[in-house]
Amino acid sequence: MEMHRAKVVQKLTLVDIDTRKQNLEAAGYNQFLLKNDAIFLDMLTDSGMNVMSDKQLAAAMTGDDAYAGSRTFFELADKIKEIFGFDFFLPVHQGRACEHLLARVFVKPGDVIAMNYHFTTTRAHIMLCGGSVIELNLPDSLDNSSANPFKGNFDLDKLKALIAEVGPQRMPFVRIEAGTNLIGGQPLSLENIVAVAKICRQHGILTVLDASLLQDNLYFIKVREAACKDMSIREITRALADEIDVIYFSARKLGFAKGGGICLRSAELYDQFKELVTLHEGFLTYGGISITELASMTQGLEETMDFDMISQGPQFIAYMVDELDKRGIPVVKPAGGLGCHLDARAFLSHVPQAEYQAGALSAAIYLASGVRPMERGTVSEARNEDGSEHFADVELVRLAMPRRLFTRSQIDYAVDRIHWLFENRGLIGGLRFVKEPKVLRFFSGELAPTSDWSDRLVAKYKADFGDSL
Ligand SMILES: Cc1ncc(COP(=O)(O)O)c(C=O)c1O
């Protein structure tokens, strides 16, 4: 049950399927390029879409607007110290700004950055600085038949072997991603974080926690890790933060606000980062974020320590996963954080991976429902250096569940339309690129169907639903 109530609402519109098809064509079959007026339920991302609380809005109104020395900044830095125990905090405009600065400070050509799984912008920044990324995920982390509750865990043997092979001098840090985004928001356990940090300490390698998706991960540690069941969310947070050298986060995800930040323990490192923040982001007490956002972040981080406030997201995701699973629809299990993830490879097993199964299914979902999902498969990958396609390990369609946003009946609607699509999946075909940017192509690339499948899908929809939207 939602332990909150709506105080402010926004009207939604659902346009008819012919208009949805026109919108999709105008957007080059890329969900990122759809205009928001064209969308009924926006499940593209949780980023910046979490719903603010009355207390956050109130805090925003009383923020102390100043270019330098704002009281609001110091209140946020105090909250960071209280929750994570870190002495230094640098605000930046969003998560990828943290990644840009971390890569600039730590990564040299030839360095190897180990992580439980990569994230798109993280990897791009590391590669731009000449480093490479090695994923140390578990053998069953991508296996839907495995019920492992912590598929985001590091494979500790792989970590030890990598350090032995590469040597700690070429590994400036190990990146630990809470709630691994690209493998379905799967969490790591506190036990695994402690073990990774221990190995890193033994070799003098820094640990960097990407805490963008920490909120859902905290929930999963409490409900799935037996040793933590009697710990409060605040205690779990502190126990894991105590293991880590550097924490960064996108506050568009963590803290129900916008912006981002880097938390540091060492004054020396703080001095190095400080210069880059003033150069690329803004002055040290606002970092390119508005004061209203800094104020709402402070309150949002406090709410993140409240089990009632952080349960709704993972519980609604679990509900959607169960409903789809009951209907035989291939979905990532166990339910993770961030959103519900469909396995597009299994859903569209008749479409070759080279025709972007996850991209095609995302487009078909928008056509059939006005729901906007996100492709998290091969379209989200960069091509290999020789120009050949780099196939993703998994072809996922993410239906993000921004925290505190959707109602159960909206989720039921999405389930119902995805079910219809599953029954008519044979009609869905593939996509090909018509405009393909070199960097982060999924954001602005344009695609087209490889046949007239979208016309046939629209015709079947009309035959089944008549004039109904
Ligand atoms: C795990 C993770 N790290 C970093 C980022 C980047 O954050 P931002 O979108 O605020 O730049 C994201 C965004 O989705 C993320 O999920």
The ligand as an SDF file (V2000), in Angstrom:
LIG
                    3D

 16 16  0  0  0  0  0  0  0  0999 V2000
   23.5300    3.6720  -12.0570 C   0  0  0  0  0  0  0  0  0  0  0  0
   23.5600    4.9970  -12.7350 C   0  0  0  0  0  0  0  0  0  0  0  0
   24.6710    5.7420  -12.6950 N   0  0  0  0  0  0  0  0  0  0  0  0
   24.7390    6.9400  -13.2920 C   0  0  0  0  0  0  0  0  0  0  0  0
   23.6770    7.4700  -13.9680 C   0  0  0  0  0  0  0  0  0  0  0  0
   23.7870    8.8040  -14.6520 C   0  0  0  0  0  0  0  0  0  0  0  0
   23.0140    9.7620  -13.9800 O   0  0  0  0  0  0  0  0  0  0  0  0
   22.3900   11.0150  -14.7250 P   0  0  0  0  0  0  0  0  0  0  0  0
   21.3200   10.5230  -15.6330 O   0  0  0  0  0  0  0  0  0  0  0  0
   21.8680   11.8980  -13.6220 O   0  0  0  0  0  0  0  0  0  0  0  0
   23.4800   11.6750  -15.4880 O   0  0  0  0  0  0  0  0  0  0  0  0
   22.4930    6.7320  -14.0280 C   0  0  0  0  0  0  0  0  0  0  0  0
   21.3470    7.2640  -14.7840 C   0  0  0  0  0  0  0  0  0  0  0  0
   20.4690    6.5700  -15.2150 O   0  0  0  0  0  0  0  0  0  0  0  0
   22.4380    5.4610  -13.3980 C   0  0  0  0  0  0  0  0  0  0  0  0
   21.3330    4.7070  -13.4250 O   0  0  0  0  0  0  0  0  0  0  0  0
  1  2  1  0
  2  3  1  0
  2 15  2  0
  3  4  2  0
  4  5  1  0
  5  6  1  0
  5 12  2  0
  6  7  1  0
  7  8  1  0
  8  9  2  0
  8 10  1  0
  8 11  1  0
 12 13  1  0
 12 15  1  0
 13 14  2  0
 15 16  1  0
M  END
$$$$
